[in-house]
Amino acid sequence: MTPGTDRIDRSGSRAVLIGVSAYQDPSFPSVPAAEKSLRGVHRMLVDEELGSWSADQVTPILNPVDCRRVMSDLRRHAQDTNGVLLLYFVGHGTITMNGDLVLAVSDTLADEPDVTGLEYSKIRSVLLGSPAKVKAVVLDCCYSGRAIDVLAGDQQHLADITDVRGTYTLTAADRTAHAGQADAYTAFTGELLDLIGTGVADGPPVLTFAELYPHLRHRLIARNLPHPNQRGTDTADKCPVAKNASVKTPTAGQATPPVRLRAPDHATDVAPPAQRRRSDAAAVADLFTKTRLPSPVGPRDVSSPQLKALVGGDASRAKLPAPRRGIRRRALVLGALAVVGAGAGTVAVKLWPEGSKLTITNDYTFFVTFSPDGKTLATAGPEDIRLWDAATGHSIATLTDLRSVSALAFSPNGKTLASGDTFNGVRLRDAATGVTTASLTNDGCDGLAFNPNGKTLASSHSSGDTQDGRVRLWNTATKRTTATITFPAHQSVDLLAFSPDGKTLAAGSASSGEPNVQTGHPPPGAWLWDVATGHTIATFFKEETYALAFSPDGKTLVTAGKTGVRLWDVATEKVRTTFTSEASSVAFSPDGTTLVTGGDSGVRLWNTTTGHAKATLTSNDTASVAFSPDGRTVVGSSHSNTGERGCWRWKLQ
């Protein structure tokens, strides 16, 4: 694409890029990838064939100190902008005790983030006061999803209401972001830059946020990374971001007319000031030099009671639970459902009594599981675990000694609840009170599973660049490791399930690395290990696996993958039944005749023999599902930012 072929009007616009890679407070690990990401975004913006910003319209700020000065500079730029105001931040994000988002600059103190960091509520005020027609905010940090809540101006986090007119917000994660490697971009920015660099096939000549977001979301989900969120008002999401690199250069006489920003109806046209054009690379580099952090101060003894996000290397890598596909808005289906089979018509069937849906909580809920007796329900939010009376929905206990819950599992006798944490490892708890009875390891944990007799607990721990990943088998009586099963570097085991006889361990991976010589990444997939020998005895397929479970008789394994839900014959390793629905969570009924799936299509019940849908309990984007031990109740949970979120229980007839 030659310069000038598809022009983007950048008059009166300003981009402020803030990147923080070095921190004075040791509570915030350094983020080397932040500097590379900042420079990558800067290069993209000033590239004539991509972003088409002039160098003097883009202000990069690397490792700033003194949040007051940064806020003052941001306010000055905002007041001088009447076109597009773009704010990009990469670094640590943290939240205050009140749950407010703070962007951490180099001298932010972990125990005083509200007075030493960039409070997003203040950034919101700056946006409100700017005459810019469109304010675009891109946040690559932990807890950046809170920015959407702040922009909503609602204490109940009603993210669909945005009172900053003409604003578009794109965030990397609701809780913990993935920083990537020191010599690479952060995961979020890397995917965004790669998407813009390659373009969108069959897309328009100029890409807007609205065009980019679905592709960016798909890429991040496919890599099992925290999924992004967006929020826009008026026509802000139609703001031109970059030229489409995949569009061929028009032939002579077919030049594309300039793309101009359409202001929201309430905006007043203001004659833009003349923009100076600078292409001096030395001047651009000088902008970074002037904003570098002075020599770091010595370590400080700072204890932080605040909940904060660490975007460090692999040691602090955090993942969301099984990936979700695109979030869709649909009405809840209550009291009736459609049954559609091969050659059959649509029939209304009453499956559960009126009023049988019980809302357990409206808070973000990532995981949900029943105790073996069905009397207790355990749910996991971003940083807590809650125990509920399954019959009444009343709260029993709330556990807050966690940072990033990754897995939950009840022991078969119901006396122990095992919890996995991306940062704090594996803990055993009293299932009645939630009190920790043993800490098995501090290594970050991805998946957990008890064997049928409860004497063994399996835990998976992600691999790194220099070491293999591993599944550790623990003796629950002695609290010691009895065996270790290794898997290759660059790989992850996100899911674990024991067969009913305890002899086989199923594992699933949503690892996104492409299996090639350049990256060395093995393919993701689902496979079976012999527990006694640790050897692989079956590999089912090589694609991202989001959920798996054994049938009660152990003859069938269900996998939810990138291309659908499959029932596998364990003996022959062949597919018995394929469901057309995608899912991020699955569970068998106790008799094995019904499968419940949860995903972007909601909570659905399936006949395991025919593969036909039996019911849709809700169409709300669902993260986790579970069947009660008696088969009469289904629970589902969601942490959606755009749909209903929380945890619900349905009683079946």
Secondary structure by P-SEA (a helix, b strand, c coil): cccccbbbbcccbbbbbbbbccccccccccccaaaaaaaaaaaaaacccccccccccbbbbcccccaaaaaaaaaaaaaacccbbbbbbbcbbbbcccbbbbbbcccccccccccccccaaaaaaaaaaccccbbbbbbcccccaaaaaaaacccccccccccccbbbbbbcccccccccccccccaaaaaaaaaaaaccccccccccccccaaaaaaaaaaaccbbbbbbbcccccccccccccccccccccccccbbbbbcccccccccccbbbbbccaaaaaaaaaaaccccccccccccccccccccccccccccccccccbbbbbcccccbbbbbcccccbbbbbccccccccccccccccbbbbcccccbbbbbcccbbbbccccccccccccccccccccccccccccbbbbbbccccccccccccccccccccccccccccccccccbbbbbbbbcccbbbbbbbbccccccccbbbbbbccccccbbbbcccccbbbbbbcccccccccccccbbbbbccccccccccccccccccccccccccccbbbbbcccbbbbbccccccccccccccccbbbbcccccbbbbbccccbbbbccccccccccccccccccccccccccbbbbbbbcccccbbbbbbbcc
